[in-house]
Amino acid sequence: SGWSAVGGGSLPGETLPSTLLALPHPHPDRLASRLRAAATPVVALVEAGAVLLDPRTVLPEQDALLLAALVEAAG
């Protein structure tokens, strides 16, 4: 469980409850950087040694792209 920012900055401080995916990783900052640099960029948060993904805005037809970016970034 977690919170998701609303509106990409158009509603500062406003959040919605969301379900997050936590990916523990020995180098979470490195993994997050690789995700941002992927062919399909993925924006993730780093918290407590894990990369946090909020799939709230991922459309079903984008699932394969997200999975490919995760596999590529994880190496």
N, C-alpha and C positions, 0 to 999 in steps of 0.2 A: 504494500500500500504506500501511496505517496501523493504528491501534489503536482499539478501541471500548470505552468504559466498559461494565461489566456491571452490570445490576440497578438502574439509576437511583439509585445511592447506597447500595443495600443491601449492596453488596460493595465498600467503598472501596478503591481501588488496584488492583482486579482488572480486567484487560482481555482482549479477544479480538482476534486479528488480523482485519482487515477491509479491504475495498477502498473507498477514498474517492473522491469526485468533487470535483475542484478546479476552481472557477470563478474565474479571474483577473478582477479588476474594479478600476477606478481608485479606487473608494470602497468597499472590502469591508465596512467597519463599517456603512455606510449600507445596503448590500444585505442584510446579515445582520439588521439592525434591521427592514427592510421584510418580510423573510421571517418573522420572529417575529410581526409584526403582521398577517400575512395572514389571510384568512377561515379557512383551514386553516393554523394556525401551523407553521412549519418551523424547527427548531432547528439551527443551523449553527455551526461554529467559524470563526474568522478566523485565518489564519496565512500569513505571507510574502506579503501582498498578494492573497490568494485566499480565497474562501469555500469551506470544506470541508463537504461533505455525506457522511454515513455512511448509506447506504440499507439497512443490515443489518436494520433493523426495519420497513422499508416493505413492506407486503403488496402483492402484484401488483394487487389491486383498488384500491389507493391511488395507483398510478402516475399516473393522470390528474389527481388532486388535487394531487400534488406538482408535476407539470409546469405546471399552471395557476398555482400559487403562485409558481413560478420565473418564469414569463412576466410575471405581474402585478408582482412585485417588481422585475424588471429594467426595467420600463416601456418 
